[in-house]
Amino acid sequence: MRYFCSMDMNADELRSFLNEKVLQYNKPDFIESDPIQIPHLFTQKEDIEIAGFLAATIAWGNRKMIITNAKKMVDLMGNSPYDFIINHKDHHLENLENFVHRTFNGLDFSTFIKALKHIYNNHGGLEAVFAKHQQPEGMQKAIHEFKKVFFEIEHQNRTQKHVSDPLAGSAAKRINMYLRWMARKDNAGVDLGIWKTISPAALSCPLDVHSGNVARKLGILTRKQNDGKALAELDAQLRLMDKNDPVKYDFALFGLGVFESF
């Protein structure tokens, strides 16, 4: 398999161009305007991964509003996410009732709290659930299985839409972004890399409107929809550029789209 490109660049030139953009954007000042700042607020592993999961869950729409509402989520948990998850009583969830971020509301938030408690008490925590079904070719099956475990508790059907399923055709942008935060070994201090049981080589690019449009302009994505098939196509191209750390190119694609209007 070979990858192709437009803009009069050959494969090596395209790789060099994107590697330069990774270095440009994969720097600590990236954190200031990105939801990844939420897990960076914490030092305990469980706090980091829970805060990150909740922030990633609501990571669609205006980025400032995402960050504001993610901070509100951790504030409602007393800025101790793991302690709140494990030790909350039903009456503590009443404080969450008025939370809303777009279509994610207080009922969804309470369900997520209960689901996370179930995962930590009965399945060994978030990392263990995602790691259990990882495959060398990607995390799609692992995300699918995670969703099944997550909703083993009693819940309303409306909340299921807030956890994507790649095997149902979704690009699962927010979960793939979360997995990048947790599992990618980042020497630049952006991605946290606290999960050691998931290989960065298996991670997928968080495909959204920005990264998708840039990838198409560069000729490394042809599918028009930002869905699971498009993600598989993009992943294949990025793994040809760096099989050990393909998701690093998210910084290049996202940066070109958001900061440079490429």
Secondary structure by P-SEA (a helix, b strand, c coil): ccccccccccaaaaaaaaaaaaaaccccccccccccccccccccaaaaaaaaaaaaaaccccaaaaaaaaaaaaaaacccaaaaaccccccccccccccccccccaaaaaaaaaaaaaaaaccccaaaaaacccccccaaaaaaaaaaaaaccccccccccccccccccccaaaaaaaaaacccccccccccccccccccccccccccaaaaaaaaaacccccccccaaaaaaaaaaaaaacccccccaaaaaaaacccccc
